[in-house]
Amino acid sequence: MSFDLANIHPGLWRAHQHGSDNSTRIPSGYVHLDQQLPGGGWPTRNLIELLLKHHGIGELRFLMPVLRKLSLEQKKLVLIGAPLLPLTPVFEQFGVALNQVYLIQTDKPQDRLWAIEQVLQSDSFGALFMWLPEEKTLCSPTVLRRLQYQATRSQGLSFVFRPIRAQVQPSPASLRLCLAAQSPNSLRVHLIKRRGPVLERSILIDLPKPQGALPNTPHSQELVRALDRPELQTNFQTTPQPTGSQIAI
């Protein structure tokens, strides 16, 4: 006799099937990736870990489809502690509504963690993109469990960027992906954790290009790569947050 394990508890599923829960799914913008994500998209109310060997391999371009979708829905996009950001015209070329983009930078690592928790608790964002401090005490399993718990009480997407070496460490995140550069315009994505069977093979993702750009022209290639170049820093107007201050988003 067979029965649906989800009727017992949403956290239960059969090993050969994708698990499900009560969270909303938002399409990633990549058909082949959505086919492998439980529920067919990015899960809200969960931590999503993106593990990188180094910054600037195309991780923001990878997320441009969801950035664009949520910003056009008038939902806030909050980036905390981003080490590299493109110039605002690049965001515009990818169709992201700049009036929905909020950047928070702090001087001290502990202030960054405080800011992340404040935004999670506010539940006033469409997507939160956070770069955790690398100090062990500020990125411990206890901290990650606390962030995961707070993410489950919010309605938005919660992406956390961590170094690739963290893949061997335990994590409460329900979804973990390793991103590796395949070429200047593509990434290889390996799902190392999901609610479902192990996926042995990686997924090749062609990164999006700016709207209206002509393919294979020097101008379009330069504009696309501007997302990944360390020397191009953002010109968003930001105000450093002193210790203990409040953040309005």
C-alpha positions in Angstrom: 0.0 0.0 0.0 1.4 3.4 -1.0 0.6 6.7 0.6 1.8 10.3 0.3 4.5 11.1 2.9 3.8 14.8 2.5 0.4 14.2 4.2 2.4 13.1 7.3 4.8 16.0 7.3 5.9 18.3 4.5 9.6 17.6 5.3 9.2 13.9 4.3 9.7 12.5 0.8 10.8 9.3 -0.9 14.4 9.1 -1.9 13.8 8.9 -5.6 11.4 11.9 -5.6 11.7 15.6 -5.1 10.6 16.8 -1.7 8.1 19.6 -1.3 7.0 22.1 1.4 4.6 25.0 1.8 7.0 27.6 0.3 6.3 29.4 -3.0 8.6 28.6 -5.9 10.0 31.3 -8.2 11.4 30.2 -11.6 15.1 30.6 -11.9 14.9 31.6 -15.6 16.7 28.4 -16.7 14.5 25.6 -17.8 17.0 22.8 -17.2 17.8 24.1 -13.8 14.1 24.4 -12.8 13.6 20.8 -13.8 16.1 19.8 -11.1 14.9 22.2 -8.4 12.2 20.7 -6.1 9.0 22.5 -6.9 10.4 23.8 -10.2 12.1 27.0 -9.0 13.9 28.9 -6.2 12.3 28.1 -2.8 11.1 31.0 -0.7 11.3 30.7 3.1 14.6 28.9 2.9 18.3 29.6 2.7 19.8 29.0 -0.7 23.6 28.7 -0.7 25.7 29.6 -3.7 29.3 28.3 -3.3 32.0 30.0 -5.4 35.7 29.5 -5.8 36.0 33.3 -6.1 33.9 36.3 -6.8 33.2 37.6 -10.2 32.6 34.4 -12.1 29.1 35.5 -13.2 27.1 34.9 -10.0 25.1 38.1 -10.4 24.4 37.5 -14.1 23.2 34.0 -13.1 20.6 35.6 -10.8 19.6 38.4 -13.2 16.4 36.7 -14.3 15.0 36.6 -10.8 16.4 40.1 -10.1 14.5 41.4 -13.1 11.3 39.6 -12.3 11.0 40.6 -8.7 12.0 44.2 -9.3 9.3 44.6 -12.0 6.9 43.2 -9.5 7.9 46.2 -7.2 9.6 43.9 -4.7 12.7 45.0 -2.9 16.1 43.5 -3.7 18.5 43.9 -0.8 22.2 43.2 -1.2 24.3 43.1 2.0 28.1 43.0 2.0 28.5 42.5 -1.7 32.3 42.5 -2.5 31.8 43.5 -6.2 28.9 45.3 -7.9 28.4 46.5 -11.4 27.6 50.1 -12.4 24.0 51.0 -12.4 23.7 51.2 -16.2 24.5 47.5 -16.3 21.6 46.7 -14.0 19.3 48.8 -16.3 20.5 47.0 -19.4 19.4 43.7 -17.8 15.9 45.2 -17.1 16.3 45.5 -13.3 14.3 48.4 -11.8 16.9 50.3 -9.9 14.3 51.9 -7.5 13.9 48.5 -6.0 17.6 47.8 -5.4 19.0 48.5 -1.9 22.6 48.1 -1.0 23.8 47.8 2.6 27.5 48.0 3.4 29.0 47.9 6.9 32.5 48.6 8.3 32.5 45.7 10.7 31.7 42.0 10.0 29.5 41.7 13.1 27.5 44.7 11.9 27.0 42.9 8.6 25.6 39.9 10.4 23.3 42.2 12.4 22.0 43.9 9.3 21.3 40.5 7.7 19.2 39.4 10.6 17.3 42.7 10.8 16.3 42.4 7.1 15.3 38.8 7.5 13.2 39.7 10.5 11.6 42.6 8.7 10.1 40.3 6.0 9.9 43.3 3.7 12.0 42.0 0.7 11.4 40.1 -2.5 15.0 38.7 -2.4 17.9 39.1 0.0 21.4 38.5 -1.3 24.0 38.2 1.5 27.7 37.7 1.6 28.5 36.3 5.1 31.7 37.3 6.9 34.4 34.7 6.6 35.2 34.7 10.4 34.4 31.3 11.8 32.5 32.7 14.7 30.3 34.7 12.4 29.7 31.9 10.0 29.3 29.0 12.4 26.7 26.2 12.1 24.8 28.0 15.0 24.7 31.3 13.0 23.5 29.5 9.8 20.8 27.6 11.7 19.6 30.9 13.1 19.5 32.5 9.6 17.7 29.5 8.2 15.1 29.7 11.0 14.6 33.4 10.3 14.4 32.7 6.6 11.5 30.3 7.2 9.5 33.1 8.8 9.9 35.4 5.8 8.1 35.4 2.4 11.1 36.2 0.2 14.1 34.5 -1.4 17.2 34.3 0.7 20.5 33.8 -1.2 23.8 33.4 0.7 27.2 33.5 -1.0 30.0 31.4 0.6 33.4 30.2 -0.5 33.6 26.8 -2.3 35.5 25.2 0.6 32.3 25.4 2.7 30.8 22.6 0.6 32.4 20.0 2.9 30.8 21.7 6.0 27.3 20.9 7.2 24.7 23.4 6.4 21.0 23.8 7.4 20.2 25.4 3.9 17.7 23.3 2.0 19.4 24.0 -1.3 23.1 24.3 -2.0 24.7 24.9 -5.4 28.4 25.0 -6.5 29.0 27.5 -9.3 32.1 27.2 -11.5 33.0 29.3 -14.6 32.8 27.3 -17.8 33.5 30.2 -20.1 33.1 34.0 -20.0 29.4 33.6 -20.7 28.5 30.3 -19.1 28.5 28.6 -15.7 28.5 25.0 -14.6 26.1 24.4 -11.7 26.3 21.4 -9.4 23.4 20.8 -7.0 25.1 19.3 -4.0 22.1 19.4 -1.7 18.4 19.5 -2.5 15.2 17.9 -1.2 15.4 14.9 -3.5 17.7 12.4 -5.1 21.4 13.0 -5.6 22.1 14.7 -8.9 25.4 13.3 -10.2 25.8 15.5 -13.2 26.3 19.3 -13.4 24.1 21.7 -15.4 25.5 24.0 -18.0 24.0 27.4 -17.8 24.3 30.0 -20.5 24.4 33.4 -18.7 21.9 36.1 -19.9 22.9 39.0 -22.0 21.6 42.6 -21.7 18.4 43.4 -23.4 18.8 44.6 -27.0 22.5 43.7 -27.2 23.7 42.4 -30.5 25.4 39.0 -30.1 29.1 38.6 -30.6 29.9 42.3 -30.9 32.7 44.0 -28.9 30.1 46.4 -27.3 27.8 43.6 -26.1 30.6 41.4 -24.9 32.1 44.3 -22.9 28.7 45.2 -21.3 28.1 41.6 -20.3 31.5 41.1 -18.8 31.1 44.4 -16.8 29.0 42.3 -14.3 32.1 40.3 -13.5 34.9 42.8 -13.5 36.3 43.8 -10.1 37.4 47.2 -11.3 33.9 48.3 -12.1 32.4 49.3 -8.8 28.8 50.4 -8.1 27.8 54.0 -8.1 24.8 53.3 -5.8 24.5 56.0 -3.1 25.1 54.2 0.1 25.5 55.3 3.7 27.7 53.3 6.1 25.7 51.9 8.9 27.2 52.7 12.3 27.0 50.1 15.0 23.5 49.8 16.5 21.8 52.0 13.9 18.6 51.1 12.3 18.2 50.2 8.6 15.2 51.4 6.7 14.3 49.5 3.6 
